[in-house]
Amino acid sequence: MQVLVIATFNFNDCVPFHLQYPLFYYTKMNFYPSPGSLFLTLALFISQMPLSAQSAETGSSHNLFILDKLDDDSALVYRANLVTREGFSDLFFGYVDANYRRKVTGPWSVEVGYRHAFLKLGEHWREEYRPMLSLYWRGKLWDGNFSNRHRLEFRYFEGDAKDRIRYRNESVWKSHNKITAYQLTPFVEEEFFIDLTGNELNTNWLTFGISRSWAKGKKWKLGYRLQSQKFNGEWENRHTLVTGISLFY
């Protein structure tokens, strides 16, 4: 079977060694996300960032996800998020968004939307206006459900801050197998962020957790996230408690 690489990304300016990998493959049967895009950043961080050498703080991220199905091929999607640092003591970030999602072919779907975000800077909350465009692939992997999302964010800031464009890649794996008598579903999430304006890989989130449906169309999740971010050329970590509620209509 002939395989053709149809998109690549060069990390020469992001990491201290040459690395180029395909984002997608095309075969005569279908499109597939590249295996390299699944855990690329995890491998980079393991090799480049010994955790013992990094100082880390704590925080939390609390999420609401609502999917309102319009028909078999389309849905409205809403998200909200609140983030704390210094444990739960300092609420410093949040957002709300609204999106339209449509299935295009096979396992692929697209989503367009708008996110309004708030970041605490001292005593002032700076607003961010963020149109977004996403491409999703969904399928099966290792006895579980797998999805890979490519997202472009066009970030416009209140005040004098420079507007930016950012690329985000998120891979999510959810097990088909339940654990414990409570029928919990294990999941793993890996997401990396590339500031295209500055041509820099500057954020990575690695999340492990469990989820469970408590009623039809209602699900909660609980997890741990190693959140790594680059400041002034140095990587810093935050240990983050992740909670979430998902509602499906």
C-alpha positions as CSV (number, residue, x, y, z in Angstrom):
1,M,0.0,0.0,0.0
2,Q,1.5,3.4,-1.0
3,V,1.7,6.0,1.7
4,L,2.2,9.7,1.1
5,V,3.1,12.2,3.7
6,I,0.9,15.3,3.0
7,A,1.8,17.7,5.8
8,T,4.9,18.2,8.0
9,F,6.1,20.5,10.7
10,N,9.7,21.5,11.4
11,F,10.7,22.0,15.0
12,N,14.2,23.4,14.3
13,D,13.4,26.6,16.1
14,C,11.6,24.9,19.0
15,V,14.0,22.3,20.2
16,P,17.8,22.0,20.2
17,F,17.9,19.3,17.6
18,H,16.6,18.8,14.1
19,L,13.1,17.2,14.0
20,Q,10.6,17.1,11.3
21,Y,7.5,14.8,11.5
22,P,4.3,14.3,9.5
23,L,1.0,15.5,10.8
24,F,-1.1,13.4,8.4
25,Y,-0.7,10.4,6.2
26,Y,-2.8,9.6,3.1
27,T,-3.4,6.0,1.9
28,K,-5.6,4.7,-0.9
29,M,-8.2,4.0,1.8
30,N,-8.3,7.0,4.1
31,F,-6.5,9.8,5.9
32,Y,-4.9,9.0,9.3
33,P,-3.2,11.2,11.9
34,S,0.5,10.5,12.1
35,P,1.5,8.3,15.0
36,G,4.3,10.9,15.6
37,S,1.6,13.5,16.5
38,L,0.2,11.4,19.3
39,F,3.0,11.6,21.8
40,L,5.6,13.8,20.2
41,T,5.7,16.4,22.9
42,L,5.7,13.8,25.7
43,A,8.9,12.3,24.2
44,L,10.5,15.8,23.9
45,F,9.7,16.6,27.5
46,I,11.0,13.3,28.8
47,S,14.3,13.8,27.0
48,Q,14.7,17.5,27.6
49,M,13.1,18.2,30.9
50,P,14.0,16.1,33.9
51,L,11.2,16.7,36.4
52,S,13.5,16.5,39.4
53,A,15.3,19.6,38.1
54,Q,12.1,21.7,37.8
55,S,10.3,23.6,40.5
56,A,6.5,23.1,40.4
57,E,3.4,24.8,41.8
58,T,-0.1,23.5,42.1
59,G,-3.4,24.5,40.7
60,S,-6.8,23.3,39.3
61,S,-8.8,23.4,36.1
62,H,-12.6,23.1,36.2
63,N,-14.4,22.5,32.9
64,L,-18.0,22.4,31.6
65,F,-18.7,20.8,28.2
66,I,-22.2,20.9,26.5
67,L,-23.0,19.2,23.2
68,D,-26.4,19.9,21.6
69,K,-26.9,17.6,18.7
70,L,-28.7,19.2,15.8
71,D,-28.8,16.1,13.5
72,D,-26.7,13.1,12.7
73,D,-24.0,15.3,11.2
74,S,-23.9,18.5,13.1
75,A,-24.0,19.9,16.7
76,L,-23.6,23.1,18.7
77,V,-20.7,22.8,21.3
78,Y,-20.3,25.0,24.3
79,R,-17.4,25.1,26.8
80,A,-16.5,27.0,30.0
81,N,-13.4,26.8,32.2
82,L,-12.0,28.3,35.4
83,V,-8.4,27.9,36.4
84,T,-6.6,28.5,39.7
85,R,-3.0,28.6,40.8
86,E,-1.4,28.4,44.3
87,G,-3.7,25.5,44.9
88,F,-7.3,26.8,44.9
89,S,-6.5,30.2,46.3
90,D,-5.9,32.3,43.2
91,L,-8.5,32.3,40.4
92,F,-6.6,33.8,37.5
93,F,-8.0,32.6,34.2
94,G,-11.4,31.6,32.6
95,Y,-13.2,31.4,29.3
96,V,-16.5,30.7,27.6
97,D,-17.0,29.6,24.0
98,A,-19.6,28.6,21.5
99,N,-18.9,26.5,18.4
100,Y,-20.6,24.8,15.4
101,R,-19.3,21.3,14.6
102,R,-20.1,19.3,11.5
103,K,-19.0,15.9,10.3
104,V,-17.4,16.1,6.8
105,T,-16.4,12.5,5.8
106,G,-15.6,9.3,7.5
107,P,-13.9,9.9,10.8
108,W,-13.3,13.6,10.1
109,S,-15.2,16.6,11.4
110,V,-14.7,20.4,11.5
111,E,-15.5,23.0,14.1
112,V,-15.7,26.8,14.0
113,G,-16.2,28.9,17.0
114,Y,-15.4,31.8,19.2
115,R,-13.9,31.9,22.7
116,H,-13.9,34.9,25.1
117,A,-11.1,34.5,27.7
118,F,-10.1,36.5,30.8
119,L,-6.6,36.6,32.3
120,K,-5.8,38.2,35.7
121,L,-2.8,40.5,35.5
122,G,-2.2,42.1,38.9
123,E,-5.6,43.6,39.9
124,H,-6.8,43.9,36.3
125,W,-8.5,41.3,34.2
126,R,-7.4,41.4,30.5
127,E,-9.9,40.2,27.9
128,E,-9.0,38.0,24.9
129,Y,-11.1,37.6,21.8
130,R,-10.3,34.3,20.1
131,P,-11.9,32.9,16.9
132,M,-11.0,29.2,16.4
133,L,-10.9,26.7,13.6
134,S,-10.6,22.9,14.5
135,L,-10.2,19.7,12.6
136,Y,-11.0,16.4,14.4
137,W,-10.3,12.7,13.6
138,R,-12.0,10.0,15.7
139,G,-11.4,6.2,15.6
140,K,-10.2,3.2,17.6
141,L,-6.8,2.6,19.2
142,W,-5.5,0.0,21.7
143,D,-8.9,-1.3,22.8
144,G,-10.2,2.3,23.3
145,N,-11.6,5.3,21.5
146,F,-9.1,7.7,20.1
147,S,-9.4,11.3,18.9
148,N,-6.9,13.8,17.5
149,R,-7.7,17.5,17.2
150,H,-5.8,20.2,15.3
151,R,-6.8,23.8,16.2
152,L,-5.9,27.2,15.0
153,E,-6.6,30.1,17.4
154,F,-6.5,33.7,16.3
155,R,-5.8,35.6,19.6
156,Y,-6.7,39.3,19.8
157,F,-5.9,40.9,23.2
158,E,-7.3,43.9,25.0
159,G,-4.8,46.8,25.4
160,D,-1.3,46.9,24.0
161,A,-0.5,43.2,24.0
162,K,0.6,41.8,20.6
163,D,-2.1,39.7,18.8
164,R,-0.9,36.2,18.1
165,I,-1.8,33.0,16.2
166,R,-1.5,29.6,18.0
167,Y,-1.7,26.0,16.9
168,R,-2.8,23.3,19.4
169,N,-2.8,19.5,18.9
170,E,-4.7,17.4,21.4
171,S,-4.8,13.6,21.5
172,V,-7.3,11.8,23.7
173,W,-7.6,8.1,24.4
174,K,-10.5,6.6,26.4
175,S,-10.5,2.9,27.4
176,H,-13.3,0.5,26.4
177,N,-12.7,-1.3,29.7
178,K,-14.1,-0.2,33.0
179,I,-12.2,-0.4,36.2
180,T,-13.3,-1.0,39.8
181,A,-16.8,-1.8,41.0
182,Y,-17.8,1.8,40.2
183,Q,-17.3,1.2,36.4
184,L,-14.8,4.0,35.9
185,T,-13.4,4.8,32.5
186,P,-9.6,5.5,32.3
187,F,-8.4,8.2,29.9
188,V,-5.2,9.9,28.8
189,E,-4.9,13.3,27.2
190,E,-1.8,14.9,25.6
191,E,-1.9,18.4,24.2
192,F,0.9,20.7,23.0
193,F,0.8,24.4,22.0
194,I,2.9,26.2,19.4
195,D,2.9,30.0,19.2
196,L,3.0,30.4,15.4
197,T,3.7,34.1,15.7
198,G,6.9,33.5,17.7
199,N,7.5,30.1,16.1
200,E,7.9,28.5,19.5
201,L,6.7,25.3,21.2
202,N,5.9,26.7,24.6
203,T,3.2,24.6,26.4
204,N,2.5,21.0,27.0
205,W,-0.3,19.3,29.0
206,L,-0.2,15.6,29.9
207,T,-3.4,14.4,31.7
208,F,-4.4,11.1,33.3
209,G,-7.8,10.5,34.8
210,I,-11.1,8.6,35.1
211,S,-14.6,9.4,34.1
212,R,-18.1,8.0,34.7
213,S,-21.6,8.6,33.5
214,W,-24.1,9.1,36.3
215,A,-27.2,9.5,34.1
216,K,-28.1,9.4,30.4
217,G,-26.2,12.2,28.7
218,K,-24.3,13.3,31.9
219,K,-20.7,12.5,32.7
220,W,-18.1,13.7,35.2
221,K,-14.3,13.4,35.0
222,L,-11.5,13.7,37.5
223,G,-7.8,13.8,36.6
224,Y,-4.2,14.9,37.2
225,R,-2.4,17.2,34.7
226,L,1.3,17.9,34.5
227,Q,1.2,21.3,32.9
228,S,4.5,22.6,31.5
229,Q,5.0,26.1,30.2
230,K,8.0,28.0,28.9
231,F,8.8,31.3,30.5
232,N,11.9,33.4,29.5
233,G,13.5,30.3,27.9
234,E,13.0,28.1,31.0
235,W,10.3,25.4,31.5
236,E,8.1,25.5,34.6
237,N,5.7,22.8,35.8
238,R,2.3,23.0,37.6
239,H,0.6,20.0,39.1
240,T,-3.1,20.5,38.3
241,L,-6.3,18.9,39.5
242,V,-8.7,18.6,36.6
243,T,-12.4,18.3,37.0
244,G,-15.1,18.3,34.4
245,I,-18.9,17.9,33.7
246,S,-20.1,16.9,30.2
247,L,-23.7,17.2,29.1
248,F,-25.1,15.7,25.9
249,Y,-28.4,16.6,24.4
